[in-house]
Amino acid sequence: MDYSKLNKIETFIFDVDGVLTNCRMLITEAGEFLRTMNVRDGAAMKMALKAGFRICIITKGNSIGVKNRLILLGADPVFDNVSDKQIALEDLETNHNISLQNSLYMGDDLADLVVFDKVLLATCPRDAVPEVIKAAEFVSPKDGGDGCVRDIIERVLRSQDKWGHSD
């Protein structure tokens, strides 16, 4: 990885299932799909926002609970129920003033590959599918839902001397 890219990141764009969650779902008898998220990933997201970074979400999933959690953490915008991630990415540029040349994307599955060549830094968790691992410029040593988001946020913030600042 070209570590100088970490100094240029202004925006984090994350997939949800397999990145902020561990790819597993509990299915209740009532038909609800339940996921878990790592609170340390959430704490790192809040720290990044406080340091002036933007956090955006692009996911094919559609869960009110997940969306509410991400909005509560400060992610904006949160694109859910997305059928084409490239269209959502173009919307970030056009309607949300996001520079993809200063953005990092983390995804874990084949649908994420369309985003990889559009952003400055394409990343994935350790347990991403092989095609994504091969295409990613950086592979976190952490699995999806198990700290990979905190890992990449911490690396970026440390490279910019913004990690752990309380101001």
N, C-alpha and C positions, 0 to 999 in steps of 0.2 A: 504494500500500500504506500502511496505517496502521502506521508504524514503531514506535509505542508498543506494539504487540502483541509485538514482539521481546523486550521486557522481561518479558513474562508467560510466555514459553515455559519449560517444565520438562521436556518430553518430545518427542523427535523420533521420528516414525513414518515409515518408508520402505518403498516398494515396492522390488523388486530389479531385474527386467529393465526396462531403459530408464531407470533411476535410478542404481542402483549398478553397472549394466553398460550397455554401449552398444547394446543391442538386437540385437547380432549373436551368432551361435553358430557355432562350428566343430563340424562333425559328423565324428567319426572313422569309419573303416571298420568298427570294432567297434560303432558305433551310439551312442557316448558324445557328449553335448553339452558342449562346453567354452565357458566365458565368461571374460572378463577383467574385473578390478575395478581401480580406481584406488587406489594405495597412499596417496595424499594424502587421499582420502575416508576411508580407514581410520584414518589418523593423526588426522584431525579428530574422528572418532567416539570414539577413545580419549581425546582431550583433553576432549571434552564429558562423557564418563563420569567422568573424573577431577575435573571441575568440579562433579559432582553431578547432571548431567542423566541422563535415561533414554533409551535407544535401543531401539526396538521395530521389528520387521519384519513386514509382512503381504504375502505374495506368492502368486500362483497357481502359481508354479514349484515344482518338486520336484527338488532336486539336493542330494545328500548333501555334495558338496564345497562348494557355496555355503553351505549351512546351517552346516557346520563352520567355515568362514571367519568367518561372522557371529557365531557363538557365541564363537570365539576372540577376536574384536574386543570382545566384551562385550555384544552385543545380547541383550536378554532382555525379553520372550519373542521367539522367532522362529516365526512362524506361516507354514508353507509348505504347498503343495498346497491352498490356500484356494479354495473355489468361490464364496463370498460374503464379500467383504471387510467388509461391514457387520456380519456375525455376529462376525467376528474382532475388530472394533472394539468391539463390545459386550462381548466377553470381556475386553478390556483394561480396560474400566471396572469390570466386575463382579468379575473374579477376580484382577486385577493392580494394583488401586488406582491406575489412571491417570485423571487428570482431563483429559477432552478439551478443556475450557475453557482448559487450559494446554498444549495439544499442537499441534504442527505436523505436517502430513502432506505428503510429496512423492510424487507419482505422475505417470505420463506417458501413460496410455492410458484408454480409456473405462471400464474396470472400476474405476478409481480415483475416478470422479466421485461414487459413492455415499458416499464418505468426506468429500469436500470440505466439505459443509455441516454436518458433525458436529464439526469441530475448530476451534480458534481461528484457525489460519492454514493455508490451502491453498496449496501451492507446486508448481512443476513445473520440469523442465529446459527449456532453450531449444528442444530438438528434440521436445518432447511433441506429441501429435496436436492439431490445431487446436481441437477442442472442449475439451480440457483447458487449453490456453493461455488460451482465452476465460474459463473458469471460475475459473482460479487467481487468487489475490490477488497473488501474487508469482511472476514467471518469472525463473529464474536466467539470467544471461548465459552459463552453461556448459551443455554438452550432457550427457545421461545417460552415465555411465561416464567422464566427462571433467572431473570436479571440481565438479559441481553440488551434491553432498552437502557437500563441504568449504565451498563458497561459502555455503550457507545456515547451516551450523553456525557458520562464522566470523562471519557477520553477527549471529547471535543472541548468541554469546559476546562479541563486541565491544560490543554494545549493553548487555550486563550487566557489562562490564569484567572478563570472565573469560577473554579470549583470551590465550594465550601464558603463562599463569601456570603455574609448575612445582610449586606446592605441593599 
